[in-house]
């Protein structure tokens, strides 16, 4: 990326190095043919960070880094921004009435996880090897052609599987969300009970032909069960709104060039 094509970012007289923006840009998504979007997102993120740090120092706040997880401790800048937001924001407590109202909007949203009874046929390959992947895909497609939509013949076809489940006709048992790789689960979610994938599905293990034998939909959970989760979500949303409003207020009184704080 030619950094000369992008303007210098200055927040209240403090210049953000272009190298810092380039490094930050790696953390932001953008279409491959539009790297400027990642740059603008990075410039915005660092402008906001700089604005918050300036305000924290103006208030005379001192960083007190906390341990976020085993082996992961806040940086001094992260601790300073947290101290500022703790000092500046006042969030109204979430009440039982708030939680009840949110739940009542649509209790169907709060369900236990579904269970899928699944079988599969695996044509193993390393997806990083194009030639190996192509051969495995050809095998998988040939199995599908022989099945010709006959899900009942799945167990016999599974004898060709590269998975140990072939001894059980490809049966994997009951699976829930998170029990399989994302590509496998995404395919499962699009299957109707008693059907199989119309085309092989590629994962890091190879090509899968997947059959959904049966599904047990998740049950609507009682209000008392989901109350803590709803309360936590409402608190998080309120904190996010207050943070956005606070940053917008700081931005109005700031001099910022080279970056926009409007949503990208």
Long-range contacts (C-beta under 8 A, 24 or more apart in sequence): 1-25, 1-35, 1-39, 5-36, 6-36, 6-39, 6-43, 6-258, 7-257, 7-258, 8-257, 8-258, 9-43, 9-46, 9-47, 9-256, 9-257, 9-258, 9-259, 10-255, 10-256, 10-257, 10-258, 11-47, 11-50, 11-51, 11-54, 11-254, 11-255, 11-256, 11-259, 12-51, 12-54, 12-254, 12-255, 12-256, 13-255, 14-50, 14-54, 16-43, 16-46, 16-47, 16-50, 16-258, 20-46, 21-46, 37-264, 40-259, 40-260, 40-264, 41-264, 43-258, 43-259, 44-259, 44-260, 44-261, 44-264, 46-259, 47-256, 47-258, 47-259, 47-261, 48-247, 48-261, 49-77, 49-81, 51-247, 51-250, 51-251, 51-254, 51-256, 52-81, 52-84, 52-85, 52-247, 52-250, 53-77, 53-80, 53-81, 55-84, 55-88, 55-250, 56-80, 56-81, 56-83, 56-84, 59-84, 59-87, 61-87, 85-243, 85-246, 88-246, 89-239, 89-242, 89-243, 89-246, 90-242, 91-235, 91-238, 91-239, 91-242, 92-238, 94-231, 94-234, 94-235, 94-238, 98-231, 98-234, 99-227, 99-230, 99-231, 99-234, 100-223, 102-230, 102-233, 102-234, 103-223, 103-226, 103-227, 103-230, 107-220, 107-223, 108-220, 110-220, 110-221, 110-225, 110-226, 110-229, 110-230, 111-217, 111-218, 111-219, 111-220, 111-221, 112-218, 112-219, 112-221, 113-176, 113-177, 113-218, 114-176, 114-177, 114-215, 114-216, 114-217, 114-218, 115-174, 115-175, 115-176, 115-215, 115-216, 116-174, 116-175, 116-176, 116-188, 116-212, 116-214, 116-215, 116-216, 117-173, 117-174, 117-175, 117-212, 117-213, 117-214, 117-215, 117-216, 118-171, 118-172, 118-173, 118-174, 118-175, 118-188, 118-210, 118-211, 118-212, 118-213, 119-154, 119-155, 119-158, 119-165, 119-169, 119-170, 119-171, 119-172, 119-210, 119-211, 119-213, 120-158, 120-161, 120-163, 120-165, 120-170, 120-172, 120-184, 120-208, 120-209, 120-210, 120-211, 121-154, 121-157, 121-158, 121-160, 121-161, 121-163, 121-166, 121-170, 121-208, 121-209, 122-161, 122-162, 122-163, 122-205, 122-206, 122-207, 122-208, 123-161, 123-162, 123-200, 123-206, 123-207, 123-208, 124-162, 124-163, 124-205, 124-206, 125-206, 125-207, 126-206, 127-202, 127-203, 127-204, 127-206, 133-202, 133-206, 133-207, 136-206, 136-207, 137-200, 137-202, 137-207, 139-207, 140-200, 140-207, 140-208, 140-209, 141-199, 141-200, 143-209, 144-198, 144-199, 144-200, 144-209, 147-196, 147-209, 151-194, 151-195, 151-196, 151-211, 154-196, 154-211, 157-209, 162-206, 170-211, 171-213, 174-216, 181-205, 184-208, 184-210, 188-212
